[in-house]
Amino acid sequence: MELNEPSAKYLVQGGLQQTEIGPIPLDWQVEPLAKVAEIRSGIAKNVNAVIADAIEVPYLRVANVQDGYLDLQEISTIRINREDLRRYSVLPFDVLMNEGGDIDKLGRGALWRGQIQPCVHQNHVFVVRCKPALAPQFLSAWSASPPARRYFLFAGKQTTNLASINKTSLGQLPVAMPRLREEQERIAQALADADALIESLEQLLSKKRQIKQGAMQDLLTGQRRLPGFQAEWCTVSLGEIGTFLKGSGITREQAQSGAIPCVRYGEIYTTHTDHVRSFESGISPAVAATATPLRQGDILFAGSGETKEDIGKCVAFLDDFEAYAGGDIVILRPRAFDSRYLGYALNAAEVNRQKASKGQGDAVVHISAAALAQITVRAPEIAEQTAIATILSDMDTEITALEARLTKAHQLKQGMAQALLTGRIRLV
């Protein structure tokens, strides 16, 4: 599947005017939202109400209006009369904005294209119906622009974790917009193309990850054998295939004290998957002198965790350079085994179930070297281990490349939005 970057022709514009939201092109204008759109409040759900001539229709709630997009997997319904249906209907090209939510997402517009008809909206979801001067696609994009986000941050009434905005304050949102609706639509389309690329990459990445999971299930259990291999698999305990040792404590401050790579146990959960490919932490020679050095091929288990299901997640250290392990890491130093293979196999579902059964504790779960030594794993001869690891590693390489493309696409979209929505760059 070939995915191309969105293309558009750009022209750096000339004259600027100073406005309340910063410099914009001379042929743009800044208007309060209430002047260029009608803001409509929704209907509250009253389960005890007696409704004459009632009909049941889909009902958009706060949960359906996400950060710039709509999540329609779960749609609630409401019983209302036909007059309320007319009054609170959501129409194609309405822009939906939540009254409350996370402060960094408050007011983020999501464009309704008439996916469900008829449909009404909750009282905590505003419908913004644009007048002819304002393209709804542009408004949806503008709601994510830096000037709009600054406004919502200032105008939103914040509680402990959430924020809210009333209809009056929403109506005062300044909207910088080209006077020509055609230019608004071109800007919105360019950003929509960037969103489409991101969505395509996300879908492809999800598919590749699912394919890898399926391959791991088949190859690491022997359900599917690679051509040329027929030898029987064996079941061995980890205590039989190597020796165990422990990492040494490295504090958060020490983990940023130098440039010598080290792995801390929490990073096994948050940073690494199957194999160590990069390092977040570095220590000084003085800290390294008291830390546990790693050898190429070591398997690093997280000795502490929050749940039994996650305890003992592991990664293989495959590099041949100086590096160290922090505290709460249990190290397996295998003999006559392919460590790349073990990095995958020791995170497989069956092995994880064994680790979970041996985790100790509630608020903080621990697993010891002695417990890990009792874990068993099925494995083929080393040549087949290496062949399996090579296939899975090639899949990882492809996934990593897609992740890099997705990161680049997000950065491209962000840069485009900042430039196009302020008129710093104009579309030809």
LUMDREN-237222 format. One line per 3 residues: number of its first residue (from 1); their letters; for each residue x, y, z of N, C-alpha, C. Coordinates in steps of 0.2 Angstrom, whole numbers. Example, Ala and Ser with C-alpha at 12.3 -4.5 7.8 and 13.67 -1.06 7.14 Angstrom:
residues 2
1> as> 66 -28 39 62 -22 39 66 -16 39  64 -11 35 68 -5 36 64 0 39
end
This chain:
residues 428
1> mel> 4 -6 0 0 0 0 4 6 0  4 10 -5 8 16 -6 4 22 -3  7 26 2 4 32 4 8 38 3
4> nep> 5 43 0 9 49 -2 8 55 2  13 59 3 12 65 7 7 70 3  3 73 7 -2 78 4 2 83 0
7> sak> 0 85 -6 3 90 -10 -1 96 -11  2 102 -10 -2 108 -12 3 114 -14  1 119 -17 5 124 -20 4 130 -15
10> ylv> 10 133 -13 10 138 -7 13 144 -10  10 150 -8 13 156 -9 14 160 -3  20 162 -1 21 166 5 18 173 4
13> qgg> 13 175 8 9 181 7 13 187 9  11 193 7 15 199 8 12 203 14  8 208 13 6 213 18 2 210 24
16> lqq> 3 213 30 0 210 36 -4 216 39  -9 214 43 -12 219 48 -11 216 55  -11 220 60 -11 218 67 -18 217 69
19> tei> -19 212 73 -26 211 76 -25 208 83  -31 207 86 -31 205 93 -28 198 93  -27 194 88 -25 187 88 -18 187 85
22> gpi> -15 193 83 -8 193 80 -9 195 73  -3 195 69 -4 197 62 -7 192 58  -11 195 53 -15 191 48 -15 195 41
25> pld> -16 192 36 -16 195 29 -21 201 29  -19 206 25 -23 212 24 -30 210 22  -31 205 18 -38 203 15 -41 198 19
28> wqv> -39 197 26 -42 193 31 -46 197 36  -50 194 40 -54 198 45 -54 193 51  -55 197 57 -56 193 63 -63 195 65
31> epl> -68 190 67 -74 191 69 -76 186 75  -80 189 79 -82 184 85 -87 179 82  -86 173 85 -90 167 82 -97 168 81
34> akv> -100 172 86 -107 173 86 -109 177 81  -105 181 78 -107 185 72 -107 181 65  -103 176 65 -103 172 59 -106 166 59
37> aei> -109 164 65 -112 158 66 -117 158 71  -122 154 71 -127 153 76 -125 147 80  -125 149 87 -123 144 92 -130 141 95
40> rsg> -131 135 95 -137 132 98 -135 127 103  -139 128 109 -139 123 114 -143 117 113  -141 111 116 -144 105 115 -150 103 120
43> iak> -153 97 120 -158 95 124 -156 91 130  -158 92 136 -157 88 141 -161 82 141  -158 76 144 -162 70 144 -166 69 151
46> nvn> -172 68 150 -177 68 156 -180 61 156  -178 56 159 -181 50 159 -188 49 162  -190 54 166 -196 54 169 -201 58 166
49> avi> -200 61 161 -204 65 157 -209 61 153  -216 64 153 -221 60 149 -222 64 143  -220 61 137 -220 64 131 -225 62 126
52> ada> -229 67 124 -235 65 119 -232 65 112  -234 60 108 -232 59 101 -224 58 101  -222 54 106 -215 53 106 -212 49 101
55> iev> -206 51 99 -202 46 94 -195 46 97  -191 40 96 -185 39 99 -180 40 93  -175 44 94 -170 46 89 -163 45 92
58> pyl> -157 45 88 -151 45 91 -149 52 94  -144 51 99 -143 57 103 -136 58 104  -133 63 101 -125 64 102 -124 67 109
61> rva> -119 64 112 -117 66 119 -110 68 118  -107 71 124 -100 73 125 -95 68 123  -97 61 124 -92 56 123 -91 55 115
64> nvq> -96 57 111 -96 56 104 -92 61 101  -91 67 104 -87 73 101 -80 73 104  -75 70 100 -68 69 103 -64 75 100
67> dgy> -58 75 100 -53 80 99 -53 81 91  -58 84 89 -58 86 82 -61 81 77  -64 75 80 -67 70 76 -73 67 80
70> ldl> -77 63 77 -83 60 80 -82 53 81  -83 51 87 -83 44 89 -90 41 89  -93 38 84 -100 36 83 -101 28 85
73> qei> -96 25 88 -96 18 89 -102 16 94  -103 21 99 -109 20 103 -113 26 103  -119 25 101 -124 31 101 -130 29 105
76> sti> -131 34 110 -137 34 114 -143 36 110  -149 35 113 -155 37 110 -159 41 115  -164 45 113 -168 49 117 -175 49 115
79> rin> -180 49 119 -187 50 117 -189 57 118  -191 60 112 -193 67 112 -199 68 107  -202 74 108 -208 75 103 -206 78 97
82> red> -210 78 92 -208 80 85 -206 87 85  -208 92 89 -206 99 89 -199 99 92  -197 95 97 -190 95 99 -185 92 94
85> lrr> -188 87 90 -184 85 85 -182 90 80  -187 94 78 -185 100 73 -181 105 77  -182 106 83 -178 111 86 -170 109 88
88> ysv> -169 103 89 -163 101 91 -159 96 86  -162 96 80 -159 91 75 -152 94 74  -147 89 72 -140 91 70 -141 90 62
91> lpf> -139 95 59 -139 95 52 -132 94 48  -132 92 42 -125 91 39 -122 98 39  -115 97 40 -111 103 41 -112 107 47
94> dvl> -115 105 52 -115 108 58 -108 107 61  -105 111 65 -99 110 69 -101 109 76  -99 103 79 -101 101 86 -95 103 91
97> mne> -97 106 96 -92 108 101 -94 106 108  -90 103 112 -92 101 119 -92 107 123  -97 107 128 -97 113 133 -91 112 138
100> ggd> -90 105 139 -85 104 145 -80 98 142  -74 98 146 -70 92 145 -63 94 147  -58 91 144 -51 92 146 -49 99 143
103> idk> -45 103 147 -44 110 145 -41 111 138  -36 106 137 -32 106 131 -37 104 125  -43 101 126 -47 99 120 -54 103 120
106> lgr> -55 107 125 -61 111 126 -62 115 120  -68 115 117 -70 119 111 -68 116 104  -64 111 104 -61 108 98 -67 105 94
109> gal> -68 108 88 -74 107 84 -73 100 80  -79 97 79 -79 91 75 -85 92 70  -83 91 64 -88 92 58 -93 87 58
112> wrg> -100 88 58 -105 83 57 -107 83 49  -106 77 46 -108 77 39 -115 73 38  -119 73 43 -125 69 42 -125 62 42
115> qiq> -120 59 46 -119 52 46 -125 48 48  -129 51 53 -135 48 55 -141 53 55  -146 51 52 -152 56 51 -158 52 53
118> pcv> -163 55 57 -162 61 61 -158 60 67  -155 65 70 -151 65 76 -151 72 79  -151 71 86 -151 77 90 -145 77 95
121> hqn> -144 83 98 -138 84 102 -140 85 109  -135 83 114 -136 84 121 -135 91 123  -138 93 129 -137 100 131 -130 102 133
124> hvf> -125 97 133 -118 98 135 -114 99 128  -118 98 122 -114 99 116 -117 104 112  -113 109 110 -116 115 106 -116 113 99
127> vvr> -121 115 95 -121 115 88 -119 122 86  -114 122 81 -112 129 78 -114 129 71  -119 132 69 -121 132 62 -119 139 59
130> ckp> -114 138 54 -111 143 51 -115 147 46  -114 154 46 -117 158 41 -113 158 34  -116 160 29 -113 160 22 -105 162 22
133> ala> -104 167 27 -97 170 26 -92 165 29  -94 160 33 -89 156 36 -90 148 34  -85 145 31 -85 138 29 -85 134 36
136> pqf> -89 129 37 -89 125 43 -83 121 43  -80 119 37 -74 115 37 -68 119 40  -68 126 38 -63 130 41 -64 131 48
139> lsa> -70 132 51 -71 133 58 -69 127 62  -70 121 59 -68 115 63 -60 115 63  -57 117 58 -50 117 58 -47 123 62
142> wsa> -50 129 62 -48 135 66 -49 133 74  -53 129 76 -54 128 83 -48 124 86  -44 122 82 -37 118 84 -31 123 83
145> spp> -32 129 80 -27 133 79 -24 136 86  -18 138 86 -15 141 92 -19 147 95  -21 152 91 -25 157 94 -32 155 97
148> arr> -35 150 94 -41 147 97 -40 144 103  -34 140 103 -32 136 109 -31 141 115  -27 146 114 -26 151 119 -32 154 122
151> yfl> -37 155 117 -43 158 119 -47 154 124  -48 147 122 -51 142 126 -48 141 133  -41 142 133 -37 141 139 -39 147 144
154> fag> -40 153 141 -42 159 145 -49 159 147  -53 157 142 -61 158 143 -64 152 147  -61 146 147 -63 141 150 -63 141 157
157> kqt> -69 139 160 -69 139 168 -67 132 170  -61 132 174 -58 126 175 -59 124 182  -61 117 183 -61 114 190 -55 110 191
160> tnl> -56 105 195 -50 101 196 -46 98 190  -50 94 186 -47 91 180 -50 93 174  -56 96 174 -60 98 168 -61 105 168
163> asi> -63 107 162 -65 114 161 -72 114 157  -75 120 157 -81 121 153 -81 128 151  -86 129 146 -87 136 143 -94 137 141
166> nkt> -97 143 143 -104 144 142 -105 147 134  -111 147 133 -113 149 126 -110 156 124  -111 161 129 -109 168 128 -101 168 127
169> slg> -97 165 131 -90 165 130 -88 161 123  -91 156 121 -90 153 115 -91 157 109  -97 161 110 -98 166 105 -93 172 104
172> qlp> -89 173 109 -84 178 109 -77 175 106  -77 169 104 -71 166 101 -69 170 95  -63 173 94 -61 176 88 -59 172 83
175> vam> -62 173 77 -61 168 71 -57 173 66  -51 171 64 -47 174 59 -49 170 53  -51 174 48 -53 170 42 -52 174 35
178> prl> -51 171 30 -51 174 23 -58 177 22  -58 182 18 -64 185 16 -68 181 11  -63 177 7 -66 173 2 -67 166 5
181> ree> -74 164 4 -75 157 7 -71 152 3  -70 153 -3 -66 148 -7 -59 147 -4  -56 152 -2 -50 151 1 -50 147 8
184> qer> -55 149 12 -57 145 18 -57 137 16  -61 136 11 -62 129 9 -56 125 7  -51 129 3 -45 126 1 -41 125 7
187> iaq> -40 129 12 -36 128 18 -39 122 21  -45 122 22 -48 116 26 -47 109 22  -47 110 15 -46 103 12 -39 101 12
190> ala> -34 106 12 -27 104 13 -26 101 20  -29 103 25 -28 100 31 -32 94 32  -37 93 28 -41 87 28 -37 81 24
193> dad> -33 83 19 -29 79 16 -23 76 20  -21 81 24 -15 79 29 -18 74 34  -25 75 37 -28 71 41 -29 64 38
196> ali> -31 64 32 -32 57 28 -26 53 28  -20 57 27 -14 53 27 -12 50 33  -13 54 39 -12 52 45 -17 46 47
199> esl> -23 46 45 -28 40 46 -26 34 42  -23 35 36 -21 29 32 -15 26 35  -10 30 38 -4 27 41 -6 24 47
202> eql> -11 27 51 -13 23 57 -16 17 56  -20 16 51 -24 10 49 -19 5 47  -14 7 43 -9 2 40 -4 0 46
205> lsk> -3 5 51 1 3 56 -2 -2 61  -9 -1 62 -13 -6 66 -13 -13 62  -14 -13 56 -14 -19 52 -7 -23 53
208> krq> -2 -19 52 5 -22 53 6 -25 60  4 -22 65 5 -24 71 1 -30 73  -5 -30 70 -10 -36 70 -6 -42 67
211> ikq> -3 -41 61 0 -46 57 6 -49 61  10 -45 64 15 -47 69 13 -51 74  7 -49 78 4 -53 83 2 -60 81
214> gam> -1 -60 75 -3 -67 72 4 -71 71  9 -68 68 15 -72 67 18 -74 73  18 -70 78 21 -72 85 17 -78 87
217> qdl> 10 -78 87 6 -83 90 8 -90 86  9 -89 79 10 -95 76 17 -98 76  22 -93 76 29 -95 75 32 -97 82
220> ltg> 30 -93 88 33 -95 94 29 -101 98  24 -103 95 21 -109 98 22 -115 94  25 -115 88 26 -120 84 20 -122 80
223> qrr> 15 -118 80 9 -120 76 11 -120 68  15 -115 67 17 -115 60 25 -115 60  27 -120 56 35 -121 55 37 -118 49
226> lpg> 43 -116 50 47 -113 44 49 -119 39  50 -117 33 52 -123 28 59 -125 30  61 -131 30 67 -134 31 69 -136 38
229> fqa> 64 -135 43 65 -136 50 60 -142 52  62 -147 55 58 -153 57 59 -155 64  65 -153 67 67 -156 73 61 -154 79
232> ewc> 60 -158 83 55 -157 89 57 -151 93  52 -148 96 54 -143 100 54 -146 107  58 -142 112 58 -144 119 56 -139 123
235> tvs> 54 -141 129 51 -137 135 57 -136 140  59 -130 141 65 -129 146 63 -124 151  65 -124 157 64 -119 162 70 -113 161
238> lge> 68 -107 163 73 -102 162 80 -103 166  79 -107 172 84 -108 176 89 -113 172  87 -117 168 91 -122 164 95 -119 158
241> igt> 92 -113 156 96 -110 150 100 -104 151  101 -103 158 106 -97 159 106 -96 167  110 -90 168 110 -88 175 107 -82 176
244> flk> 105 -80 183 102 -74 184 106 -70 188  105 -63 188 108 -58 192 104 -52 192  106 -48 197 101 -42 198 104 -35 196
247> gsg> 100 -31 193 103 -24 192 104 -20 199  107 -15 198 109 -10 204 105 -4 204  103 -1 210 99 5 210 102 11 207
250> itr> 99 14 202 101 20 199 95 25 200  96 30 203 91 35 205 89 39 199  83 43 199 81 47 193 86 52 192
253> eqa> 90 55 197 95 60 196 101 57 192  103 51 195 109 48 192 108 46 185  101 44 183 100 42 176 101 47 171
256> qsg> 102 53 173 103 59 169 110 62 170  114 58 173 121 61 175 126 60 170  125 57 165 131 56 160 128 53 153
259> aip> 133 50 149 131 48 143 132 41 142  133 37 147 134 30 147 127 27 147  125 23 142 118 20 142 116 16 148
262> cvr> 110 17 150 107 12 155 100 11 154  97 6 157 90 4 157 88 4 164  82 8 165 79 7 172 73 3 171
265> yge> 70 0 176 65 -5 176 59 -2 173  57 4 175 51 7 172 51 8 165  57 9 162 57 10 155 56 4 151
268> iyt> 57 -2 154 55 -8 151 47 -8 149  43 -5 154 36 -4 152 34 1 147  38 7 148 36 13 144 40 14 138
271> tht> 46 11 137 50 13 131 51 7 127  53 1 129 55 -4 126 50 -9 124  51 -13 118 46 -18 117 51 -24 114
274> dhv> 51 -29 117 54 -35 115 62 -34 115  65 -29 112 72 -28 112 73 -21 113  79 -20 116 81 -13 118 84 -10 111
277> rsf> 81 -4 109 83 -1 103 86 6 104  84 9 109 86 16 111 87 16 118  90 22 121 90 23 128 88 30 130
280> esg> 84 30 135 82 36 138 86 39 143  90 35 146 94 37 152 102 36 151  106 40 154 113 39 153 116 41 160
283> isp> 121 37 162 124 38 168 132 40 168  135 43 173 141 45 173 146 39 174  152 40 173 157 34 175 157 33 182
286> ava> 156 38 187 156 37 194 150 32 196  144 34 193 138 29 194 139 22 191  142 22 185 143 16 182 147 11 186
289> ata> 152 14 190 157 10 194 153 6 199  147 8 201 143 4 206 137 0 203  136 1 196 130 -2 193 132 -9 190
292> tpl> 126 -12 188 127 -19 185 128 -18 178  134 -20 175 135 -20 168 131 -25 164  129 -24 158 126 -28 154 130 -31 149
295> rqg> 129 -37 147 132 -41 141 128 -42 135  131 -42 129 127 -43 123 123 -50 124  116 -50 123 112 -55 124 108 -56 130
298> dil> 110 -52 135 106 -52 141 98 -51 140  94 -54 144 87 -53 145 85 -49 151  82 -44 150 81 -39 156 73 -40 158
301> fag> 72 -42 164 65 -42 166 63 -37 171  57 -34 171 55 -29 176 53 -33 182  57 -32 188 56 -35 194 50 -33 198
304> sge> 48 -27 196 42 -24 200 37 -21 195  31 -20 197 26 -18 192 19 -16 196  14 -14 192 8 -12 195 3 -17 195
307> tke> 3 -22 191 -1 -28 190 2 -34 189  -1 -39 191 2 -46 190 2 -48 182  -3 -45 179 -3 -46 171 3 -43 168
310> dig> 6 -38 170 11 -35 167 18 -37 170  18 -40 176 24 -41 179 29 -45 175  35 -44 175 40 -48 172 41 -46 165
313> kcv> 38 -41 162 39 -39 155 47 -39 154  49 -41 148 56 -42 147 58 -39 140  65 -37 140 68 -35 133 75 -38 133
316> afl> 77 -39 127 83 -42 125 88 -36 124  94 -36 127 99 -32 125 104 -35 120  104 -32 114 107 -36 109 114 -32 106
319> ddf> 115 -26 109 121 -22 107 127 -25 110  133 -23 107 139 -24 110 143 -18 112  140 -15 116 144 -9 119 142 -8 127
322> eay> 145 -4 130 145 -3 137 138 0 139  134 -4 143 128 -1 146 127 -5 152  122 -2 156 121 -4 163 113 -5 164
325> agg> 112 -9 170 105 -10 172 104 -7 179  98 -4 179 96 -1 186 93 -6 190  91 -4 196 88 -8 201 81 -10 199
328> div> 79 -16 202 72 -19 201 72 -22 194  78 -23 191 79 -27 185 82 -34 187  79 -39 184 82 -46 185 84 -48 178
331> ilr> 91 -50 178 94 -51 172 95 -59 171  93 -61 165 95 -68 163 100 -68 158  106 -71 159 111 -72 155 111 -79 151
334> pra> 108 -80 145 107 -86 143 113 -89 139  113 -96 139 118 -100 135 115 -104 130  118 -103 124 116 -107 118 109 -106 116
337> fds> 106 -100 117 100 -98 115 101 -92 111  96 -91 106 96 -84 102 92 -79 106  96 -74 109 92 -69 113 87 -65 109
340> ryl> 88 -64 103 82 -61 99 76 -65 100  77 -71 99 71 -76 100 68 -75 107  72 -75 112 70 -75 119 66 -69 120
343> gya> 69 -63 117 65 -57 118 58 -57 116  56 -61 111 50 -61 109 46 -67 113  49 -73 113 46 -78 116 44 -77 124
346> lna> 48 -74 127 47 -73 134 42 -67 136  39 -64 131 33 -60 131 27 -63 128  27 -69 126 22 -72 123 16 -74 129
349> aev> 10 -75 126 4 -75 131 5 -81 136  7 -86 134 8 -92 139 13 -91 144  19 -88 142 24 -86 147 22 -80 152
352> nrq> 18 -76 149 15 -70 153 10 -73 158  7 -78 157 2 -81 161 6 -84 167  12 -87 165 16 -90 171 19 -85 175
355> kas> 21 -80 172 24 -74 176 19 -71 181  13 -70 178 7 -67 182 6 -72 188  6 -78 187 4 -83 193 10 -83 198
358> kgq> 16 -80 197 21 -80 202 22 -73 204  19 -68 202 19 -61 205 17 -61 212  20 -57 216 19 -57 223 17 -49 225
361> gda> 12 -48 229 10 -42 231 4 -39 228  1 -33 231 -5 -31 228 -4 -24 225  -3 -19 229 -1 -12 227 5 -12 222
364> vvh> 10 -15 224 16 -16 220 17 -23 219  18 -26 213 19 -33 212 26 -34 211  29 -39 214 36 -41 213 37 -48 210
367> isa> 42 -49 206 44 -56 204 51 -57 205  53 -62 208 60 -64 210 64 -68 204  70 -68 205 74 -72 200 73 -79 201
370> aal> 71 -81 208 70 -88 209 63 -90 206  58 -86 206 52 -87 203 53 -87 195  56 -83 192 58 -83 185 61 -89 183
373> aqi> 66 -92 187 69 -98 185 65 -103 184  59 -103 187 54 -109 186 50 -108 180  50 -102 177 46 -101 171 48 -106 165
376> tvr> 44 -109 162 46 -113 156 44 -110 149  48 -112 144 47 -109 137 48 -115 132  44 -115 127 45 -120 122 49 -117 117
379> ape> 54 -121 114 59 -118 110 62 -123 105  63 -121 99 66 -126 94 74 -126 94  77 -129 90 84 -129 89 86 -122 87
382> iae> 92 -120 89 94 -113 89 94 -110 81  95 -114 76 95 -112 70 87 -109 68  82 -113 70 76 -111 69 74 -105 74
385> qta> 77 -105 80 76 -99 84 78 -93 80  84 -93 77 87 -87 73 82 -85 67  80 -91 64 76 -89 58 69 -86 60
388> iat> 66 -88 66 60 -85 68 61 -78 70  66 -77 74 68 -70 76 69 -65 71  72 -68 65 74 -64 59 67 -61 56
391> ils> 62 -66 55 56 -64 53 52 -59 57  52 -60 63 49 -55 68 53 -48 68  59 -49 68 63 -43 68 62 -39 62
394> dmd> 62 -42 56 60 -38 50 53 -35 50  48 -38 53 42 -35 54 43 -29 59  47 -29 64 48 -24 68 51 -18 65
397> tei> 56 -19 60 59 -14 56 54 -10 52  49 -14 49 44 -11 45 39 -7 49  37 -9 55 33 -6 60 36 1 62
400> tal> 43 0 64 47 6 66 47 12 60  48 9 54 48 14 49 41 18 48  36 14 49 29 17 48 28 21 54
403> ear> 30 20 60 29 24 66 33 31 64  39 31 61 42 37 59 39 41 54  36 37 49 32 41 44 26 44 48
406> ltk> 23 41 52 17 44 56 19 50 60  24 49 63 27 55 67 28 61 62  31 60 57 32 65 52 26 68 49
409> ahq> 21 64 48 15 66 46 11 71 51  11 69 57 9 73 62 12 80 63  19 80 62 23 86 62 21 90 56
412> lkq> 20 87 50 18 91 44 12 94 45  7 90 48 0 93 49 0 99 53  4 98 59 4 104 64 7 110 61
415> gma> 13 109 57 16 115 54 11 118 49  8 114 45 3 116 40 -2 120 43  -5 118 48 -11 121 52 -8 128 55
418> qal> -3 128 58 0 134 61 1 140 55  3 137 49 5 142 44 -1 144 40  -6 139 39 -12 141 34 -17 144 38
421> ltg> -18 143 45 -24 146 48 -22 153 51  -16 155 50 -14 162 52 -13 166 46  -13 163 40 -12 166 34 -4 168 32
424> rir> 0 165 37 7 166 36 9 163 29  6 157 27 7 155 20 0 154 17  0 156 11 -6 156 7 -6 151 2
427> lv> -12 148 1 -13 143 -5 -14 146 -11  -11 144 -16 -12 147 -23 -18 144 -26
end
